[in-house]
């Protein structure tokens, strides 16, 4: 499972650890990513999404259906990648 938000399309960034002596080593800056279940009223089912905290705020602001259709239109996820639970 890749570390990509299904709503915002955010990915883990790559950067450097910088020590006191300014020595640089590669590291990743991971997202605040978690799996969350939502009740999708339009389809009358539960779905599971892998979203970040900003994606959760977008769903609270716009609604689940509007956020999903916008994410699919922008290419962040497709309808086949959304897990339907029961």
The 8 nearest C-alpha neighbors of each residue, nearest first, counted from 0:
[[1, 2, 3, 49, 4, 34, 80, 32],
 [0, 2, 3, 10, 4, 11, 49, 32],
 [1, 3, 10, 11, 0, 4, 32, 30],
 [4, 2, 10, 9, 1, 8, 5, 11],
 [3, 5, 50, 8, 9, 6, 51, 7],
 [4, 6, 76, 50, 8, 75, 49, 7],
 [7, 5, 70, 54, 4, 8, 50, 75],
 [6, 8, 9, 4, 54, 5, 75, 70],
 [9, 7, 4, 75, 5, 6, 3, 10],
 [8, 10, 4, 7, 3, 11, 30, 51],
 [11, 9, 3, 2, 12, 8, 4, 30],
 [10, 12, 29, 28, 30, 2, 27, 13],
 [13, 11, 28, 27, 10, 14, 29, 30],
 [14, 12, 27, 26, 28, 11, 25, 15],
 [15, 13, 26, 25, 27, 12, 16, 28],
 [14, 16, 25, 24, 26, 23, 17, 13],
 [15, 17, 24, 23, 25, 26, 18, 14],
 [18, 16, 23, 21, 22, 15, 19, 24],
 [19, 17, 21, 20, 22, 16, 23, 24],
 [18, 20, 21, 17, 22, 23, 16, 24],
 [19, 21, 18, 22, 17, 23, 16, 24],
 [22, 20, 18, 17, 19, 23, 16, 24],
 [23, 21, 18, 20, 17, 24, 19, 16],
 [24, 22, 17, 16, 15, 21, 25, 18],
 [25, 23, 16, 15, 26, 22, 17, 14],
 [24, 26, 15, 14, 16, 23, 13, 27],
 [27, 25, 15, 14, 13, 16, 24, 28],
 [28, 26, 13, 12, 29, 14, 11, 25],
 [27, 29, 12, 11, 13, 30, 26, 14],
 [30, 28, 11, 27, 12, 31, 2, 10],
 [31, 29, 32, 11, 51, 28, 10, 2],
 [30, 32, 51, 52, 29, 33, 50, 53],
 [33, 31, 51, 30, 50, 49, 52, 4],
 [32, 34, 49, 50, 51, 35, 31, 52],
 [35, 33, 49, 48, 50, 47, 36, 32],
 [34, 36, 48, 47, 33, 49, 37, 50],
 [35, 37, 47, 46, 48, 45, 34, 38],
 [38, 36, 46, 45, 39, 47, 35, 48],
 [37, 39, 45, 44, 40, 46, 36, 43],
 [38, 40, 44, 41, 45, 42, 43, 37],
 [39, 41, 43, 42, 38, 44, 64, 45],
 [40, 42, 43, 39, 64, 44, 38, 63],
 [41, 43, 40, 44, 39, 45, 38, 46],
 [44, 42, 40, 41, 39, 45, 38, 85],
 [43, 45, 39, 42, 38, 85, 46, 40],
 [44, 46, 38, 84, 37, 39, 83, 85],
 [47, 45, 83, 37, 84, 82, 36, 38],
 [46, 48, 36, 82, 35, 37, 83, 34],
 [49, 47, 35, 34, 50, 36, 81, 46],
 [48, 50, 34, 33, 4, 5, 35, 32],
 [51, 49, 4, 32, 54, 5, 33, 48],
 [50, 52, 32, 54, 31, 53, 4, 33],
 [51, 53, 55, 54, 31, 56, 50, 32],
 [52, 54, 56, 55, 51, 57, 7, 50],
 [55, 53, 57, 51, 56, 52, 6, 50],
 [54, 56, 52, 58, 53, 57, 59, 51],
 [55, 57, 59, 53, 54, 58, 60, 52],
 [56, 58, 54, 60, 55, 59, 61, 53],
 [59, 57, 62, 55, 63, 60, 61, 56],
 [60, 58, 56, 57, 62, 61, 55, 63],
 [59, 61, 57, 58, 62, 56, 55, 66],
 [62, 60, 58, 57, 59, 65, 66, 63],
 [63, 61, 58, 65, 59, 64, 60, 66],
 [62, 64, 58, 66, 65, 67, 61, 39],
 [63, 65, 67, 66, 62, 68, 39, 41],
 [66, 64, 68, 67, 62, 63, 61, 69],
 [65, 67, 69, 63, 64, 68, 58, 70],
 [68, 66, 70, 64, 69, 65, 63, 71],
 [67, 69, 71, 65, 70, 66, 72, 64],
 [70, 68, 72, 66, 67, 71, 65, 73],
 [71, 69, 67, 73, 75, 6, 72, 68],
 [70, 72, 74, 68, 77, 76, 73, 69],
 [71, 73, 69, 70, 74, 68, 75, 67],
 [72, 74, 70, 71, 75, 69, 76, 68],
 [75, 73, 71, 76, 72, 70, 77, 8],
 [74, 76, 8, 70, 73, 5, 71, 6],
 [77, 75, 71, 74, 5, 70, 80, 78],
 [76, 78, 71, 79, 80, 74, 81, 75],
 [77, 79, 80, 81, 76, 71, 67, 82],
 [78, 80, 77, 81, 82, 76, 83, 71],
 [81, 79, 78, 77, 82, 76, 5, 48],
 [82, 80, 79, 78, 83, 48, 47, 46],
 [83, 81, 47, 46, 80, 84, 48, 79],
 [82, 84, 46, 45, 85, 81, 47, 44],
 [85, 83, 45, 46, 82, 44, 47, 36],
 [84, 83, 45, 44, 46, 82, 43, 47]]
